Amino acid sequence: MISLNKAAFLTQGNPIRLGSLLNSLALDTPNYIAVFELPGGRQPLYSQVLHQTGGRSAHFAFFSPDQLEDEDNLSTLIDFLCFQAGEMGALNVLADIEESHPLFERFRRAGFCVFGWESIWRFPDRPKSDPSKTSWTRPSPTDENTVRSLYQTLVPPLVQNAEPFTNGSTPRLVYKVNGEIQAYVESLSGASGIYLVPVIHPSVDNIHALLLDLMEQFQGMGRPIYLQVRSYQTWLSDTLQELGAESTPRFALLVKHLAVGQLNAIKEAQRARSDPRQAEPTAPILNHYVNPGSGSDGVK
């Protein structure tokens, strides 16, 4: 099994353990598990796509088994799950894949493109002491526009196109200097760990104290603490090494946009209304997906 959603894996644990699978099979959960049966008694392919109701993006959770041989069957399974993500209301589908894994190129051939790179750092269980202190606080309702502005300033447009800023229910902490927000962090928590997603302005003076204080905010919860470091914030790496944090290999961030075909169809329909002589436009591409699992082998 290869995890394609590192945040979920590190906070929630193995996605194919019995408890997780049974929970995913509930009719009211916004997830979809697909099984691709292979001929000749070979082991089937399993995969899952996750989508939070009302969210813009769906996310591939895992592929099993880890060793994949038949690229045609794999592409069919990926396409089918992207279709299901669209049915659940997602506008795009994301996946995190270690850049050296064979699955990386197979996803690219299935229509996914790279929008960024990241490493994940695990904080040490006992941080090094530091006499200086910073002040992470909970944001006030009036801070939202400033947090949004910081995100739009520091995060590259290519990343924002795949992962636009949202003001959802994810808990946040902010760091202010003279009343001005210079950093914020979102936290995802689960039974297996805490995953932190920071956006930090490079003008912060004492980044060592800032990260150490951030670590201590979550240290008493008794779970591993992970920090996501994207390619546009790799300048944090030296300080994290000084703090004793350990890094994973680099992961490629992939996205496949699902709304392009529908948007083009809408534009064609608008042209058709202005010119009655034009042929009726085709329906959105998602409505014409044919399930290859109708035969003896295919996705169910």
BELLINWO-V134949 format. One record per pair of residues at least 12 apart in sequence whose C-alpha atoms are under 7 Angstrom apart, sorted by sequence separation. I is the first residue (numbers start at 1). J is the second residue. If there is no record, write none. Layout:
[[I:J] [I:J]]
This chain:
[[34:46] [35:47] [48:60] [49:61] [172:184] [173:185] [185:197] [186:198] [269:281] [34:47] [48:61] [172:185] [173:186] [185:198] [268:281] [33:47] [34:48] [48:62] [172:186] [184:198] [185:199] [33:48] [47:62] [171:186] [172:187] [184:199] [32:48] [33:49] [47:63] [170:186] [171:187] [183:199] [184:200] [265:281] [32:49] [46:63] [47:64] [148:165] [170:187] [183:200] [265:282] [31:49] [32:50] [46:64] [182:200] [183:201] [265:283] [31:50] [45:64] [182:201] [265:284] [30:50] [31:51] [45:65] [30:51] [30:52] [182:204] [262:284] [30:53] [261:284] [262:285] [261:285] [58:85] [194:223] [193:223] [194:224] [195:225] [196:226] [197:227] [198:228] [192:223] [193:224] [194:225] [195:226] [196:227] [197:228] [208:239] [49:81] [58:90] [193:225] [194:226] [195:227] [196:228] [57:90] [139:172] [56:90] [57:91] [58:92] [59:93] [60:94] [138:172] [139:173] [55:90] [56:91] [57:92] [58:93] [59:94] [60:95] [75:110] [138:173] [139:174] [146:181] [49:85] [56:92] [57:93] [58:94] [59:95] [137:173] [138:174] [57:94] [136:173] [137:174] [136:174] [137:175] [136:175] [135:175] [36:77] [115:158] [116:159] [115:159] [151:199] [5:59] [5:60] [4:60] [5:61] [4:61] [3:61] [4:62] [3:62] [2:62] [3:63] [1:62] [2:63] [1:63] [2:64] [1:64] [1:65] [2:66] [1:66] [134:209] [133:209] [134:210] [132:209] [130:209] [134:213] [133:213] [5:95] [6:96] [4:95] [5:96] [4:96] [4:97] [162:255] [123:225] [122:225] [123:226] [122:226] [121:226] [122:227] [120:226] [121:227] [120:227] [121:228] [120:228] [119:228] [120:229] [118:228] [119:229] [118:229] [119:230] [118:230] [117:230] [118:231] [117:231] [116:231] [128:243] [127:243] [124:244] [123:244] [124:245] [123:245] [122:245] [123:246] [121:245] [122:246] [121:246] [122:247] [121:247] [120:247] [121:248] [119:247] [120:248] [119:248] [119:249] [119:250] [118:250] [119:251] [117:250] [118:251] [117:251] [118:252] [117:252] [116:252] [117:253] [116:253] [114:252] [115:253] [114:253] [115:254] [114:254] [115:255] [113:254] [114:255] [112:254] [113:255] [112:255] [113:256] [112:256] [111:256] [99:250] [98:250] [99:251] [98:251] [99:252] [97:251] [98:252] [96:251] [97:252] [96:252] [97:253] [96:253] [95:253] [96:254] [95:254] [94:254] [95:255] [94:255] [93:255] [94:256] [92:255] [93:256] [92:256] [93:257] [92:257] [91:257] [92:258] [91:258] [91:259] [86:258] [11:189] [12:190] [11:190] [12:191] [13:192] [11:191] [12:192] [11:192] [10:192] [11:193] [10:193] [11:194] [11:195] [7:195] [83:286] [77:299] [39:297] [38:297] [37:297] [37:298] [36:298] [37:299] [36:299] [35:299] [36:300] [34:299] [35:300] [34:300]]
